[in-house]
Amino acid sequence: MIDRHRLTARLDIALRLLRDACILVASLCLVVLIASFGWLVFGRYVLNATPTWVEQLSLLLVGYITFLGAAAGLHDDGHLGVSFLRDSFGPRVAAVLRSVSDLALAAFGLVMFSASTELVQFGWSSNLPMLNLPEGMRAIPAAICGLLAALFCGTRALRRLLGDTPSTDAFALEEI
């Protein structure tokens, strides 16, 4: 027999590791973005030779920072939402409304994943100007975000429907 508490604790840890990976990659992209703008300023004003690739790289990196950060926010249940109506009902109705919200976000994530995957495939044959990277790389973070939104929100909704209260505290580690 599978111990349900142990299984949910391991699931929480796995989802937290995915969230932490999103934050790590987004943070590294932010560091590269800042360094590239530092190089842009140095090149323009000291070397008198403006590096033209910085604009294209920054557009690519901002997509990764935004979408991976959004996925992490969905894991932490920190996305934008109108909660005053939900919170004005009792705990049972609020739990049902939270589950409906999570299911809607999971469905949106699946649609986003599907559409973004098509964009990746469509753009893979052409290159980004100045970077010589496939154009499809711009849509990869949206596809990842959609898949993680479906995973994070779908898991949270399923746990609520099974009577388990999911933890949204990203920093609380449980003992297995």
N, C-alpha and C positions, 0 to 999 in steps of 0.2 A: 504494500500500500504506500502511495506517495504522500509524504507529509506536506500538506497544503501550505503551512506557514513557511517551511524551508523553501518550497518552490517559489512562492511569491517573493521571499527575501532574495533569492538568486535572480529572479526576474527584475526586481528593483535595482539590484547591483548592475546587471547587464545593461538596463536602460540608462542608468546613471553614467556608466562608462561610455555609452554612445553619446550622451549629452556632453560629457567632459571632452570627448574627442572633437565634437562640434566646436566647443569653446576654444580648445587648443588650436585647431586649424584656423578659426576665425581670428584668434589673437595673433597667430603667426602671420596671417595675411595683413593684419593691421600694422604689424611691425615692418613688413616689407613695403607696404604702402607709404608709411612715414619715411622710411629710408629712401625710397625712390623719389619722393618729393624733395627730400634733402639734396639728393643728387641733382634734381632738376634746378633747384635754386643755385647750387654751387656751379653747375654747368653754365647756366645762363649768365650769372653775374661775375664769376671768377674766370671761367675758361672762355667766356663769350661764345659758347657753342651749346645751344639748347638741345638736350636729348629729347627726340621726338617720340620715343617709345613710351615715355612715362604716362601720357594720357591714356593710351590703350591698355597699359598694364593696370592703371588705377581703375578704369572701368571694369576690368575683369575681376580685380580684387574686391571691389565694393560689392559685387554680386555675391561672392563667397562669404564675405563678412555679414552681409544682410541676411541671406537665406540660412546660413548655419546658425547665426544668432537667433533667428526666428524659430528655428527648430528647437534650440535649447530652451527658448522661452515657452514653447508649447509643452515641453517636458515638465518645466517648473510650474505650469499652469499660470504663467504670468502674461498671457496674451491679453489684448484689449477685449473687454467685454462689458456689457451693461448688466451689472449684478444686482442693482438695487431692487429690481422687480423680483428676481429669483430669491433674493434674501428676505423679501417681505413675506414670503410664504413659509409654511412650516418646514421642518427638516426633511420630511418624506417628499414633498412636492419639489423642494429645492434639489434634492438628490436626483429626482427624475429629470428635472430641467438641466442639471449639470450633465447627466448622461446623454440627453438629447443633444446638448451643445457639443459634447465630445464626439458623439457619433457623426454629427454634421461636419465637424472639423476633420474627422478621419476620412469621411467620404470626399470632402474637398481635397484632402491630401492625396487620395488615390487618383482623382481627376488631374490634379496638378502634376503628379508623377507621370501619368500617362501622356499628357500633353507635352511636358518638358522632355520626356524621352524621345518623342517624335521630333522636337526641336533639335535635340542633340544629334540625332541621326541625320536630319535634314542639313544641318550646318557643318557636319564633319568633313565634307568634301572641299570646303572653301576655308581660306586662312584669314586670321585676324591681321589687319594691316599693322606693320611695324614689328609684330611679335613672331610671325611665322608659326603660329599655333592654330589648331583647328577652331573655326568659329563656334562649333558645337560646345566648346568648353565654357562658353557663357551660360549655357542652359543646364550644365551639370549640377550646380548648386541648387537650382530650383527643383530638379528631379530628386536630389537627395533630401531636400526639405520636405517635399511632398510625401516621399516614402516614410520619413521619420515622423511627420505629422500624423500619418495614418497609423503608424506603429505606436507612438506615444499616446495619442488621444483614443485610439481604438482599444488599447490595453487598459487605459484608465476607465473607459466606459464599461468594458467587459468586467473588470473587477468590481465596479459599482453594482452592476446587474447581478453579479454572483454574491453580493452581500458583503464584499470586502471593501474597506475604506482605503483607497490608495493614498500613499504618502506623497505629497508634492514638495516636501522639503528635500532639496537636492543634496544637502550636506549631511543628512542624518544617515549614518551607516548602521545597519542592523547586524547582529551576530547571526551567522548561519548555523 
